[in-house]
C-alpha cells in the first residue's frame, strides 16, 4: 500500500479528521487545500514522489540483484551491506521528515514505517534480524528536541515486523555538528568516533537493522555500522525514510 493510501485510511478516523481540518488543512508539500479523501499531502504531490530501488547499495545507490547480500563493486567500501528506503530525498519525502522532526506530525511515523515494513516483508534473502537499532541522538540534542525521530520510526517498524528494538546496543558518545552544509569528506570526519556499542551486550554473530530518517552520503549510518562490526556483528543492514543521491 502506498504512503498516500495509508494516509487516506488514517484520515477516516473522526478524531484525526477533525484535527487535520482544523490544524493541517493544507498539503505539507505544496500547501494547497486538501480534499476530504486526502491527509497531510495531496494526490498530485504523492504521484510525483520517487521510490528507491529495493534493495540498494549504500555506496553507489544501485539496485542489488535478488539473492545477493551486497553490491559486487562496493562491498568493501561500506560496513552496511544493503539499504532500503521509502523513496528518494525529493520534496515529498523531505516534507514527511520535516513534518515528523519539526512539526510533530507523528502519524507520519506510522505511515512511513508501514511502507518500509511492506518492502522488507517482500524479501526472501534477508537473514533473520536480531535487533532493530535506531541511530541514537546525543543526550543534549535529544533533550532539546524532546524525542529521537529515528527511535520513533524504529519502534513503529519493529511493531509492524514483529522484531525486537534495542535502544541499548548503540550509544551516541560525542555530540557532532549538524551534517547540513558539510561536504562528503567533512561528514565522515564529523561522525568519526560518534558512536559506541554497549560492552554488556554480546553482539557476536548478530544481524542488526539500523534505522534513521534520511541518509545523504551515508556517513552517519556507516560510522554506526563500523562500531557494530567491531563489536562482532555479522551483518548490518539499514532502512530509512529517504535516500539522497539516487538518480
CORSULQUI-V857341 format. One record per residue. N is the residue number from 1. D_FIRST is the distance of its C-alpha to the first C-alpha in Angstrom with 1 decimal. Layout:
{{N | D_FIRST} {N | D_FIRST}}
//
This chain:
{{1 | 0.0} {2 | 3.8} {3 | 6.7} {4 | 8.3} {5 | 6.3} {6 | 6.7} {7 | 10.1} {8 | 10.9} {9 | 10.5} {10 | 12.6} {11 | 15.1} {12 | 15.9} {13 | 18.1} {14 | 21.7} {15 | 22.7} {16 | 19.8} {17 | 20.5} {18 | 24.1} {19 | 23.8} {20 | 21.4} {21 | 23.8} {22 | 26.8} {23 | 25.9} {24 | 22.9} {25 | 23.2} {26 | 22.5} {27 | 19.7} {28 | 20.1} {29 | 20.1} {30 | 22.4} {31 | 23.9} {32 | 23.8} {33 | 23.6} {34 | 20.2} {35 | 19.8} {36 | 19.3} {37 | 15.7} {38 | 14.9} {39 | 14.9} {40 | 16.4} {41 | 15.7} {42 | 16.1} {43 | 14.1} {44 | 16.7} {45 | 16.4} {46 | 12.7} {47 | 13.4} {48 | 16.3} {49 | 14.4} {50 | 14.9} {51 | 13.0} {52 | 15.3} {53 | 16.4} {54 | 15.4} {55 | 17.6} {56 | 20.2} {57 | 23.9} {58 | 24.6} {59 | 27.8} {60 | 27.4} {61 | 23.6} {62 | 23.5} {63 | 21.2} {64 | 22.6} {65 | 23.2} {66 | 21.7} {67 | 24.2} {68 | 25.6} {69 | 25.4} {70 | 26.8} {71 | 27.7} {72 | 31.1} {73 | 32.5} {74 | 31.4} {75 | 31.3} {76 | 34.7} {77 | 33.7} {78 | 31.1} {79 | 30.9} {80 | 27.1} {81 | 26.1} {82 | 22.4} {83 | 20.1} {84 | 16.4} {85 | 14.7} {86 | 11.7} {87 | 13.8} {88 | 17.5} {89 | 19.7} {90 | 19.6} {91 | 20.3} {92 | 16.7} {93 | 16.1} {94 | 19.8} {95 | 19.4} {96 | 16.8} {97 | 19.2} {98 | 22.2} {99 | 20.7} {100 | 20.4} {101 | 23.7} {102 | 26.0} {103 | 24.7} {104 | 23.5} {105 | 20.1} {106 | 19.0} {107 | 15.9} {108 | 14.4} {109 | 15.2} {110 | 12.9} {111 | 9.9} {112 | 10.9} {113 | 11.8} {114 | 8.5} {115 | 7.1} {116 | 10.6} {117 | 10.6} {118 | 7.9} {119 | 10.0} {120 | 13.1} {121 | 12.6} {122 | 12.5} {123 | 15.9} {124 | 19.1} {125 | 21.6} {126 | 20.8} {127 | 23.9} {128 | 23.8} {129 | 23.4} {130 | 26.2} {131 | 25.0} {132 | 22.4} {133 | 24.7} {134 | 24.0} {135 | 26.2} {136 | 28.9} {137 | 30.6} {138 | 34.3} {139 | 35.6} {140 | 37.2} {141 | 34.0} {142 | 32.0} {143 | 34.8} {144 | 34.7} {145 | 30.9} {146 | 30.7} {147 | 27.7} {148 | 26.0} {149 | 22.5} {150 | 22.0} {151 | 23.1} {152 | 20.6} {153 | 17.7} {154 | 19.3} {155 | 19.9} {156 | 16.3} {157 | 15.1} {158 | 18.0} {159 | 17.2} {160 | 13.7} {161 | 15.3} {162 | 18.6} {163 | 20.6} {164 | 23.6} {165 | 23.8} {166 | 27.3} {167 | 28.7} {168 | 32.1} {169 | 31.6} {170 | 31.7} {171 | 33.8} {172 | 34.3} {173 | 38.1} {174 | 38.8} {175 | 37.7} {176 | 36.7} {177 | 36.7} {178 | 33.6} {179 | 32.3} {180 | 31.8} {181 | 34.6} {182 | 35.6} {183 | 35.6} {184 | 34.4} {185 | 37.7} {186 | 38.1} {187 | 34.6} {188 | 35.6} {189 | 39.0} {190 | 37.5} {191 | 35.3} {192 | 38.0} {193 | 39.0} {194 | 36.4} {195 | 35.0} {196 | 36.6} {197 | 35.5} {198 | 36.9} {199 | 40.1} {200 | 39.8} {201 | 36.6} {202 | 37.1} {203 | 34.4} {204 | 36.2} {205 | 33.9} {206 | 30.7} {207 | 27.3} {208 | 25.6} {209 | 22.2} {210 | 23.0} {211 | 20.6} {212 | 21.3} {213 | 19.8} {214 | 21.0} {215 | 23.2} {216 | 25.6} {217 | 28.4} {218 | 27.3} {219 | 30.6} {220 | 29.3} {221 | 27.0} {222 | 29.8} {223 | 32.5} {224 | 30.7} {225 | 30.0} {226 | 33.7} {227 | 34.8} {228 | 32.6} {229 | 34.0} {230 | 37.5} {231 | 37.0} {232 | 36.3} {233 | 32.5} {234 | 31.9} {235 | 28.4} {236 | 26.6} {237 | 23.0} {238 | 21.1} {239 | 17.7} {240 | 17.3} {241 | 15.2} {242 | 17.2} {243 | 19.6} {244 | 22.6} {245 | 24.8} {246 | 22.3} {247 | 23.6}}
//
